[in-house]
Amino acid sequence: MKLAADVMVALVALLHVWFLVLEMFLWDKPLGLKTFRHSAAEAASSKVLAANQGLYNGFLAAGLAWGLSLGAAGTSVKVFFLACVIVAGVYGAATVGKKILFVQALPAVVALALVLAAY
């Protein structure tokens, strides 16, 4: 169970590294435009905000990686950062689009359940 929990936490961390890349570096590139369904003009006007948002996703990934690096002693760190991801995902789903609930919040909910069951 601990292995499944840690694999899921790592997956959530990797997702947030990918979100960082999308928002900080690909926001105004074809993949970013397609992913976020905005025009080049919209991307240009919001690029700085997206980069800021990407940085926050990087902090979430770093926190989860930190929790993983601590092993069993990192349980509370993993729980905290997974809860942050869930809150961000629920807020994003409510304010931006429902897809965020499934892409961001649901994997974190599964990871949190596994962490709480395993540790």
Secondary structure in CASP SS format (residue, H / E / C, confidence):
PFRMAT SS
TARGET T0000
AUTHOR 0000-0000-0000
METHOD secondary structure of the structure
MODEL  1
M C 1.00
K H 1.00
L H 1.00
A H 1.00
A H 1.00
D H 1.00
V H 1.00
M H 1.00
V H 1.00
A H 1.00
L H 1.00
V H 1.00
A H 1.00
L H 1.00
L H 1.00
H H 1.00
V H 1.00
W H 1.00
F H 1.00
L H 1.00
V H 1.00
L H 1.00
E H 1.00
M H 1.00
F C 1.00
L C 1.00
W C 1.00
D C 1.00
K C 1.00
P H 1.00
L H 1.00
G H 1.00
L H 1.00
K H 1.00
T H 1.00
F H 1.00
R C 1.00
H C 1.00
S C 1.00
A H 1.00
A H 1.00
E H 1.00
A H 1.00
A H 1.00
S H 1.00
S H 1.00
K H 1.00
V H 1.00
L H 1.00
A H 1.00
A H 1.00
N H 1.00
Q H 1.00
G H 1.00
L H 1.00
Y H 1.00
N H 1.00
G H 1.00
F H 1.00
L H 1.00
A H 1.00
A H 1.00
G H 1.00
L H 1.00
A H 1.00
W H 1.00
G H 1.00
L H 1.00
S H 1.00
L C 1.00
G H 1.00
A H 1.00
A H 1.00
G H 1.00
T H 1.00
S H 1.00
V H 1.00
K H 1.00
V H 1.00
F H 1.00
F H 1.00
L H 1.00
A H 1.00
C H 1.00
V H 1.00
I H 1.00
V H 1.00
A H 1.00
G H 1.00
V H 1.00
Y H 1.00
G H 1.00
A H 1.00
A H 1.00
T H 1.00
V C 1.00
G C 1.00
K C 1.00
K H 1.00
I H 1.00
L H 1.00
F H 1.00
V H 1.00
Q H 1.00
A H 1.00
L H 1.00
P H 1.00
A H 1.00
V H 1.00
V H 1.00
A H 1.00
L H 1.00
A H 1.00
L H 1.00
V H 1.00
L H 1.00
A H 1.00
A H 1.00
Y C 1.00
END
